[in-house]
Amino acid sequence: MTTHKANDANSARRSRTMRIGILGTGAMAAALGGAWVRAGHEVMVGGRDTAATARTAAGIGAAGHGSLTEAARYGEAVLVAVPADIAPQLAKALAPALAGRTMLDCTVPMAPAADGPALTTAGGTDSVAARLAAAAPDACVAKVFGIPHESIWTLPRPAFEGAPLAVPFCTDAPLAAALTAELITSMGCAPLPCGGLHRAALLEAAAVFAIGVWWSGGEARHAFPAPALAPGAVDDAP
């Protein structure tokens, strides 16, 4: 594919309008929902508190707002932006409405501990994403959008040091992977597939680690310099 054709393909991928339901009315729901509205997608906010749902929808310019069930049924993708400890129960209650859709799980399962935030899952293969998949087996789940602070999603096209933000995600479903990558690209970011849903616990742990570093006053990215920056690195050359 020539560069011209590649650019045309990328433009076409970014131009497709998706319908996305959002479960929740908090900071993450507003930040991601606003990013999707700016990218040209149609967003519906769903929540239990009618007034809060209306405020969030109006604040981001959403196409509409309604109940959690209405948001779950709204589009091909559904963002789960509720506290991690209640997300699986909510998914179970909404399972019929979620069938055939991709659940985008941005939750971070953590609680304060003596030496910083700690995972509230068992780790290993246990994750909120896996619990969501078990709660709504006829839906697909992608673990995504949980590592950056919500403020990052308020940027028009997140880019740092000349490169678009890389957004890691995990899923077992090819269609969910394609949808998630397309959505990430439409936001001006770079999709970073990280394997199947059994690896979602790694993303959740990475988010908890990064949050702990930020809370301590550190900078998480300084712990992950590119290998190419080391003197004499074998991958210095293009």
N, C-alpha and C positions, 0 to 999 in steps of 0.2 A: 504493500500500500504506500503510495506517495505521501509526502508531507501534506500536500493540499487535500488529498482524499482523507487522510487521517484527521485533519482539522475539521473537514466537513462532517465526518462521522461523529467526532466529539461534540460539535455544535448541535447535531441532530439529537444526540443522546441527552444533552443538557436542556434541549427545548421541550421535551415531552413533559406535559403537565401530569403530575400525580395527585391523587386524592389521599390525604393522610388524616387519620383520626388521632387525637391526642387524649390520653387518659391522664388527667391531672391538670392543675392550674398553678403550680408553683414556678420557681425560677427557671428550672430546666425546661419545663413545658413552654414557658414564654420565650426563652432564648432560642430553642430549637425551632419552635413554631414560627417565630419571627424570621429565622434564617430561611425556612422553607417558603414562607410567603414572599420574601425578597427574591428567591430563586424561581418564582413563578408557579409554585404549587398551590393547590387548594387545600386548606386546612380547616378542620372542625375540632373545636375544643370541647371535651366532655368532662363533667365533674358533678359532685353531689350538691355543692353549694351553688345555687343558681346565680347569685349576685357575683361571686368570685369567678365563675365560669364566664359570665358576660364581660366582666372587666378584662380578663385575660384575653378573650377573643377580640375585644375592641382594641386593646393595646397593641396587638400584633397585626391587626388587619385581617383576621381570619375570615373565611367564607361563612362561618356560622358557629353556633355553640348549641349544646344540648346536654342530654344525660350521658352517662358513661356508656350505656348500651347503644345509644345513637352514634356516639363517636366510634365505638368498636365496629359498627356496621358501615361506617362512612366510606372507607376507601380500601385500597389494596394494601396499605401499610398502616399500622397502628403503633404509636409510640406509648410505651409504658413508662410514665413519668410520675409514679407514686412512690411512697417509701418502700424500700426493699422488703421490709418485713410483712407488708400486706399485699404485695404484688401477686404472689401465687394464688392467694385466696380470691383476689379480684379476678384474675385470669380464669379461675375455675368457675366463678359465678357468671362470667361473660363468655364461656367457652362456645356456646352455640353461635353467638354473634361474631366471634373471632375465627370461626372455621374458614379455611381457605385463604386467610390473610397472613401477612408477615408481621409478627410482633417485633418491634424494635425495642430492645431492653437496654435502657441507659442507667439502670439502678446500680447503686454501690452499697453492698451489704456491710456496714461497719458500725462500730460502737466505740465510745471512748474507753481507753484502758490506761493503766499506770504509765506506760512508756509510749503512748501514742495510740492512734486509732487502730482497731483490730477488726479482722473479718468476723462476721457473725454466721458465716456458713462453715462447713467442715473442711473446706479446701479440697484438694484433690480433684475429683470429678464433680463434686457438689458445687452448685452455683445457683444463683437466682434464676439464671437463664435456663438451666436444666429443670428447675422446679416449675418454671412457666411452661416449658414444653410438656411436662407431665400433667400439668393442670389443664392445658388446652391442647390435647393431642392432635386435633385436626387443623391446627394453625402451625405455621413455621416460625421459628424464633431466630433472631440475629442479636448477638450481644454487640453493642456498638454505642458510640457517643458518650461513654461514661468516664473516660479518662480526663479530658480537658475540663477545667473549671467552666461553669456555665457562661461566664463573661466572654470566653473565647468565641462562643457561637453568636455573640452580638456583633462581631466584626463583619463587615460586608463580604470580604473574601479572605479568610484567615491565611496569612502567609508569614513566614519567619525566616530571616536570613536568606531571602530570595527564593524560598521554596514553599509551595503550598503545604498547608497542614496535612500530615498523614493521619488517617483515621483508621485504626485497627478494628477489625470485626471478626467474629466467629459465627459460623452457622453450618448446619448439616445439609441444608436444602439448596440445590443449585439455583432455583428460581429466587429464593430469598437472597442468595449471594449476589445474583445479578441485579436485583432491585436495590439492594443496599449500596452496591458499588455505583449504580446509576444515580442514586440520591446523593451520595457523597460527592460525586463529580459535579452534580448540578449546583452544589454549594461552593464550588471553587476549590475543593479539597481533593486530596489524593487517596483513593481506596487502598487499604493495606490488609488483604485477607490473611488471617492468622490460623486457619484450620477449622476443624469441626467444633461443634458445640461443647464437646468434652474439654476443650481448651478455654472455655469462657471463664472458668475459675481463675485462670492466669490473668486475664484482663481485669477481673474484679480485684484480685490481689495487687495488681500493678496500680490500679486507681487508689486503693487504700494506702499503698506505699507512697505514692506521689502526694496525696493529701497530707500524710504525716510529715513529709519533708517540708511542704509549704507551711504547715502549722508551726514547724520548728524554726521558720525563718530562712530555710535553705531554698535552693533552686534545683528541682529534680533533674532538669535536662543536663546539668553539669556532671551528673553521675553517668551519663551515656554519651561520651564524645565519640565521634565517628572514627573507626579504626584507621581510615585513610589519613587522618590528621597526625598520626604518630610518625616521628622521624623514621625514614627508611621503610615505611609500610609498603608491602608488596602491591597494594592496590592504589598507590599514589597516582600512577599513570592512568589516563582514560582508557 
